[in-house]
Amino acid sequence: MNQLQRVSITKLTVGCYVERVSKQLGDVRVVQTGWVRNQKSIDDLKKKGVIEVIIDQSKEMQSNKVAAAPAKIEQPPIKTKQLSFANEFDQALQTYNQLEKAMQDIEQRVISFQPINIWQLELLIHAILESTKRNPSCLLCITKIKTIPDSIIGHSMRVAILLAATHHLVTKKQENIISLILCALLHDLGKYKLAGQLQKQDHLLNSYLKIQRHKYCQSTLQILSNSGGAPEDTVLLCQYQLVNLQNEPKSAIELAQHLHPMLELFMICDTFDSLSSGFEGEKSISSKACYQYLIKKSPLQFNNTLIKRVIKQLGMYPAGFLVQLESGKLGYIKGFKDNNTSTPLIHCFYNVKSKLYINIHEVILSAELSDDKIEANVLASQFGLDLTSHLSSL
């Protein structure tokens, strides 16, 4: 009896015997045969771009020969050193550029019907999380300003960074955090193949076009499968999109119960960015209006308590958002004094009343001390400004 079986890299477990590599990324052939003795062996295969192997089920390793994981010694968590916006800027910008390049590569591979490198994204997520630990606002600010509002890559990246900044509200488990942020980066994979007329929100399409558009969810799951698979919770989050769009309430409820808090946070961040960035034909609205929309749709669509916690974490005007002050000054939210979102730090560079650039300076708004206030959340396009040219560590 044939004991050979194809297994995606995410399903490969310690104790299996790898007969050969059956699918990989890149042109350099990976030759690998032998026992999988520990998790490091699996990680090494992922690093080499292996996404599928053939295992020999007749050669399953005996449990006493599997390399035992070293006993974990409980140690106090290492506290990440907090950095100022200026000191974190270069590292955050490098992480942003690496992520953008990886996402552009994924887009091209999807369009070319090639498997994607999920492992590369997992590695980048660690860099994202470290950056947000060092400075909660810097990477968020860079991503909001540099990404294209109505683009799949831009939307995916913004949602990922929003989740990186808020994940602790629902989970502290590393594997859950990775799955959650991966979902943000991967949940719209199938949309890269959609015709332009289908890259719009459902309410902007007729019944026939809606059905055609919804095929992107199945396409996303197929791409993940062909690429060796993603973490289970990432796949489940993507599956939820499919059953929800296909109006399968029973399946949607079952998935929602399994994913509960992670799904709730994902939906909040995904919807928040779609509305505030004008993604897929939506009219861009202010961050305040986004929060009001989310609260209005709770508790049926969103968790009201979690929305309030997200607002407290991100601020009424999150980092990277452009605001106009009552004085006429224009600037973007650069961060918050002492990480207190009630005291935003605004990088001012323009005056809308005089329509002139002004000397760059920072304004800290405090309800008690400031004689200026935020009048509105605005778009750079309203004033013909290129906000990316004003993004700096200064």
C-alpha positions in Angstrom: 0.0 0.0 0.0 1.3 3.4 -0.9 2.2 5.3 2.3 3.3 8.5 0.6 1.2 11.6 1.3 1.4 15.2 0.2 1.4 17.6 3.2 1.4 21.4 3.2 4.2 22.9 5.3 1.7 24.2 7.9 0.4 20.7 8.4 3.9 19.1 8.7 4.5 17.9 12.3 7.5 16.8 14.3 8.0 13.0 13.9 7.2 12.9 10.2 9.6 11.5 7.6 10.0 13.8 4.6 10.5 11.8 1.4 11.0 14.9 -0.8 10.0 18.5 -1.4 7.0 18.7 -3.8 6.4 22.4 -4.0 8.6 25.4 -3.2 9.1 29.1 -4.0 12.1 30.2 -6.0 14.2 28.6 -8.7 16.9 27.0 -6.5 15.7 23.4 -5.9 15.5 22.4 -2.3 16.5 18.8 -1.6 15.4 17.6 1.8 14.9 14.0 3.0 14.7 12.7 6.5 13.0 12.9 9.9 11.5 16.1 11.2 13.0 16.0 14.7 11.9 19.4 16.0 10.0 22.6 15.2 13.3 24.2 14.1 13.4 21.7 11.2 10.0 22.9 10.0 11.0 26.5 10.4 14.1 25.9 8.3 12.1 24.4 5.5 9.8 27.5 5.6 12.8 29.8 5.4 14.0 27.9 2.3 10.6 28.6 0.6 9.2 25.0 1.0 5.4 25.1 0.9 4.6 21.4 0.4 6.4 18.1 1.1 5.7 14.4 0.5 5.9 12.3 3.7 6.2 8.6 4.2 3.6 7.6 6.7 5.2 4.1 7.2 8.2 5.8 8.7 6.7 7.7 11.5 9.3 8.4 14.2 8.9 6.8 17.5 8.0 9.3 20.2 11.1 8.5 22.3 13.3 9.6 19.4 11.7 12.9 18.8 13.9 15.7 20.1 12.3 16.9 23.2 11.7 20.6 23.5 13.9 22.1 26.2 12.1 22.8 29.4 10.9 26.4 29.5 12.4 28.4 32.4 10.0 31.1 33.5 11.6 34.4 33.1 10.3 37.9 33.5 9.4 39.4 30.1 12.0 41.6 28.7 10.7 45.2 28.6 11.2 46.8 25.3 12.9 50.2 25.5 10.5 53.0 24.6 11.8 55.3 21.8 10.8 58.8 20.8 9.2 59.3 17.3 12.5 60.7 16.0 14.6 57.8 17.3 12.1 55.1 16.0 11.4 56.8 12.7 14.3 55.2 10.6 13.6 51.7 11.9 9.8 52.1 11.4 10.3 53.4 7.9 12.6 50.5 7.0 9.9 48.0 8.3 7.3 49.8 6.3 9.4 49.7 3.1 10.1 46.0 3.6 6.4 45.2 4.2 5.3 47.3 1.2 7.8 45.5 -1.0 6.7 42.1 0.3 3.0 43.0 -0.4 3.9 44.2 -3.9 5.6 40.9 -4.6 2.6 39.0 -3.3 0.3 41.0 -5.6 2.5 40.1 -8.7 2.6 36.5 -7.7 -1.2 36.3 -7.3 -1.8 37.9 -10.6 0.8 35.5 -12.2 -0.9 32.5 -10.5 2.1 31.7 -8.4 2.2 30.6 -4.8 3.0 33.4 -2.3 5.6 33.6 0.5 3.6 33.6 3.8 6.6 32.8 5.9 8.2 36.1 4.8 5.2 38.0 6.1 5.3 36.2 9.4 8.9 37.3 9.9 7.9 40.9 9.1 5.1 40.8 11.6 7.7 40.3 14.3 9.4 43.5 13.2 6.0 45.3 13.1 5.2 44.3 16.7 8.7 45.4 17.9 8.3 48.8 16.3 4.9 49.4 17.9 6.3 48.4 21.2 9.1 50.9 20.9 6.8 53.6 19.8 3.0 53.0 19.4 2.4 55.8 16.9 5.4 56.0 14.6 4.7 53.0 12.2 1.0 53.8 12.4 1.7 57.3 11.3 4.0 56.3 8.5 1.6 53.7 7.1 -1.4 56.0 7.2 0.5 58.8 5.3 2.5 56.7 2.8 -0.1 54.1 1.6 -2.5 54.8 -1.2 -6.0 55.2 0.3 -8.0 53.3 -2.3 -5.6 50.4 -2.9 -5.8 46.8 -1.8 -2.2 46.8 -0.6 -2.6 50.1 1.3 -5.8 48.9 3.0 -4.2 45.5 4.0 -1.2 47.3 5.4 -3.2 49.9 7.4 -5.5 47.2 8.9 -2.4 45.2 9.9 -0.8 48.1 11.7 -4.0 49.0 13.4 -4.2 45.4 14.7 -0.6 45.5 15.8 -1.5 48.6 17.8 -4.6 47.1 19.4 -4.2 43.3 19.5 -3.5 43.3 23.3 -7.2 44.3 23.7 -8.2 40.8 22.8 -5.2 38.5 23.0 -1.7 38.3 24.3 -0.8 34.9 22.8 1.9 35.2 20.2 0.4 32.7 17.8 -3.0 34.5 17.9 -1.4 37.8 17.3 0.5 36.5 14.3 -2.7 34.9 12.9 -4.6 38.1 13.4 -2.1 40.4 11.6 -1.6 37.8 8.9 -5.3 37.9 8.2 -5.2 41.6 7.7 -2.4 41.2 5.1 -3.9 38.2 3.4 -7.7 38.5 3.6 -8.1 40.4 0.3 -5.7 38.3 -1.8 -8.5 37.3 -4.2 -9.3 40.9 -4.9 -6.0 41.3 -6.9 -7.7 39.2 -9.6 -11.0 41.2 -9.7 -11.9 43.4 -12.5 -11.8 47.1 -11.7 -15.6 47.4 -11.8 -15.8 44.7 -9.0 -13.4 46.4 -6.7 -16.2 48.2 -4.9 -18.2 47.8 -1.7 -21.3 45.5 -2.1 -23.8 48.4 -1.7 -22.3 50.0 -4.8 -23.0 47.0 -7.0 -26.0 45.3 -8.5 -27.0 41.7 -7.6 -25.1 40.1 -10.4 -21.9 42.0 -9.8 -22.1 41.2 -6.1 -22.1 37.5 -6.8 -19.1 37.9 -9.1 -17.3 40.0 -6.5 -17.8 37.5 -3.7 -15.8 34.9 -5.6 -12.7 36.7 -4.3 -13.1 35.0 -0.9 -12.9 31.5 -2.4 -10.0 32.6 -4.5 -8.2 33.9 -1.3 -8.6 30.5 0.4 -7.4 28.7 -2.7 -4.3 31.0 -2.9 -3.5 30.2 0.7 -3.9 26.5 0.2 -1.6 26.6 -2.9 1.0 28.5 -0.9 1.3 25.9 1.8 -1.4 27.2 4.0 -1.6 29.9 6.7 -2.1 29.5 10.5 -5.4 27.9 11.3 -7.0 31.1 12.8 -5.9 33.1 9.7 -7.7 30.7 7.5 -10.8 30.7 9.7 -10.9 34.5 9.6 -10.8 34.4 5.8 -13.4 31.6 5.8 -15.7 33.8 7.9 -15.7 36.4 5.1 -16.8 33.8 2.6 -19.7 32.3 4.6 -20.8 35.8 5.7 -20.9 37.1 2.2 -22.7 34.0 1.0 -25.3 34.5 3.7 -24.7 31.3 5.6 -25.7 32.4 9.1 -25.2 29.0 10.7 -21.6 28.6 9.5 -20.8 32.2 10.2 -22.0 31.8 13.8 -19.9 28.7 14.3 -16.8 30.4 13.1 -17.6 33.6 15.0 -17.8 31.6 18.2 -14.4 30.0 17.7 -12.7 33.3 16.8 -14.9 35.6 18.9 -12.7 38.4 20.2 -10.1 38.3 17.4 -12.9 38.4 14.8 -14.5 41.4 16.5 -11.3 43.4 16.6 -10.6 42.5 13.0 -14.0 43.7 11.8 -13.7 47.0 13.7 -10.2 47.8 12.3 -11.2 46.6 8.8 -14.3 48.7 8.7 -12.7 51.7 10.3 -10.0 51.8 7.6 -12.4 51.2 4.7 -14.5 54.2 5.9 -11.7 56.6 6.9 -9.6 55.9 3.8 -12.4 55.7 1.2 -11.5 52.1 0.2 -13.4 50.4 -2.6 -15.5 53.4 -3.6 -16.5 54.4 -0.1 -16.6 58.2 0.5 -13.9 59.0 3.0 -15.2 60.2 6.3 -13.5 61.5 9.5 -12.2 59.2 12.1 -14.9 60.6 14.5 -17.6 59.7 12.0 -16.1 56.2 11.6 -16.4 55.6 15.3 -19.9 56.9 15.4 -20.8 54.5 12.5 -19.3 51.6 14.4 -21.2 52.4 17.6 -24.4 52.9 15.7 -24.1 49.5 14.2 -23.4 47.8 17.5 -24.2 45.5 19.1 -25.6 43.6 16.0 -22.4 44.1 13.9 -19.8 45.3 16.3 -18.9 44.9 19.9 -19.7 48.3 21.6 -17.4 47.8 24.6 -14.5 46.8 22.3 -15.1 49.9 20.1 -14.7 52.2 23.1 -11.5 50.4 24.1 -10.2 50.8 20.6 -11.0 54.6 20.7 -9.2 54.9 24.0 -6.2 53.0 22.5 -5.9 54.8 19.1 -7.4 58.2 20.1 -10.3 60.0 18.5 -7.9 61.1 15.8 -5.3 58.3 15.4 -1.7 58.8 14.4 -1.2 59.8 10.8 -4.6 61.5 10.4 -4.5 65.0 9.1 -6.3 67.6 11.2 -7.2 71.2 10.9 -7.1 73.4 14.1 -9.4 76.2 14.9 -6.4 78.6 14.4 -6.2 77.5 10.8 -3.1 75.4 11.3 -2.9 72.1 9.5 -0.9 69.1 10.6 -1.0 65.4 11.1 -1.2 63.5 14.4 2.3 62.5 15.2 1.7 60.8 18.5 0.5 61.5 22.0 2.2 63.1 24.9 3.1 60.3 27.4 1.1 57.9 25.2 -2.1 59.6 26.5 -4.5 59.8 23.5 -6.3 62.7 25.1 -3.2 64.9 24.4 -2.4 64.5 20.7 0.9 65.8 19.4 0.4 67.6 16.0 3.1 68.2 13.4 2.0 71.5 11.9 3.3 72.7 8.6 0.5 74.7 6.8 -2.2 77.3 7.4 -5.5 76.9 5.6 -6.5 80.5 6.2 -3.4 82.1 4.6 -3.0 79.1 2.3 0.7 79.3 3.0 3.3 76.9 4.4 4.4 77.8 7.9 7.5 77.0 10.0 7.3 73.3 11.1 6.4 73.1 14.7 4.6 70.8 17.0 1.5 71.6 19.0 0.4 69.5 22.0 -3.3 69.8 22.6 -4.6 69.5 26.1 -8.1 70.2 27.3 -6.8 72.2 30.2 -3.8 74.0 28.8 -4.2 74.5 25.0 -5.9 77.6 23.5 -6.3 75.7 20.2 -8.5 72.8 19.3 -9.0 70.3 16.5 -11.8 71.6 14.3 -11.9 68.8 11.8 -10.3 65.7 10.4 -9.4 66.6 6.7 -7.9 65.2 3.6 -4.6 66.4 2.1 -6.3 66.4 -1.4 -8.7 69.2 -0.2 -5.7 71.5 -0.1 -3.7 70.0 -3.0 -1.0 68.8 -0.6 1.3 65.8 -0.8 1.4 64.7 2.8 4.3 62.2 2.2 6.6 65.1 1.5 6.0 66.4 5.0 6.6 63.1 6.7 9.9 63.2 8.7 11.4 62.3 12.0 11.7 66.0 12.9 
